[in-house]
Amino acid sequence: MHYITDKDVIYEDNHLIAINKRAGDIVQVDDTGDKSLEEMVKEYLKHKYHKPNEAFLGVIHRLDRPVSGLIVFAKTSKSLERMNKLFKDRQVKKTYLAVVRQRPLEPAGKLINWLVRNREKMVTKAFNKEVKESSYAELDYSLIGELNGFHLLKVEPLTGRTHQIRVQLSTMGCPIVGDNKYGYPRGSSKGSICLHSRSLTFMHPIKKEMMTLKAPLQADGFWEKFSKFKD
């Protein structure tokens, strides 16, 4: 088990704290009973500011367990409410980096699908047209680098569906490296996939200033090789 330290923190003020999440961490407690990132950040704040009681922390958005990168939490109820509204109104620009083996047919494009979530199997299925109980999903992607037979994609989801990037890239014929749930031949021994939440751009909920937060790539022996590409 690990803890949050100063080097995991990308940004912090009185209202928000942004963390560079490690692949394998869960954002909120689930059936596994593993310690969540939410709990770790609360502990970090409690110790940093010598709080006698538990620190307030609001979960604004989530990243899948095998995904790394930028995640923002609210430190006050007011910032939580306002950030929730920004995400709901699609006022947050999200950028991800994904590594795939299969080169996309087009170097850049827009993917539109309708997604159906199977809650029992915990998987999402993509369709090319609207079907019963489906949710509209849209993303833009561009190929920004190639290294040793791997391809680096910049992905900008315009909607925020569960497993959206993973299933849409897989449906395009480009499953994410390590994502055996969505078509990559084998999983990672670390329980990670090569999908990284790179940046968020939004209006600060209290200061009302536009800001962009960016998460460095993981130093895991693989990801940092792609840091030479400009995204």
MOVENKA-V531813 format. One record per helix or strand of 3 or more residues. SS is the DSSP state (hx for helix, st for strand). FROM is the first residue (numbers start at 0). LEN is the number of residues. If there is no record, write none. Layout:
ss = {SS | SS}
from = {FROM | FROM}
len = {LEN | LEN}
//
This chain:
ss = {hx | st | st | hx | st | hx | st | st | st | st | st | hx | hx | st | st | hx}
from = {5 | 8 | 15 | 36 | 67 | 76 | 92 | 107 | 122 | 134 | 149 | 163 | 179 | 194 | 209 | 222}
len = {3 | 4 | 6 | 12 | 7 | 12 | 8 | 11 | 5 | 13 | 8 | 8 | 3 | 9 | 5 | 6}
//
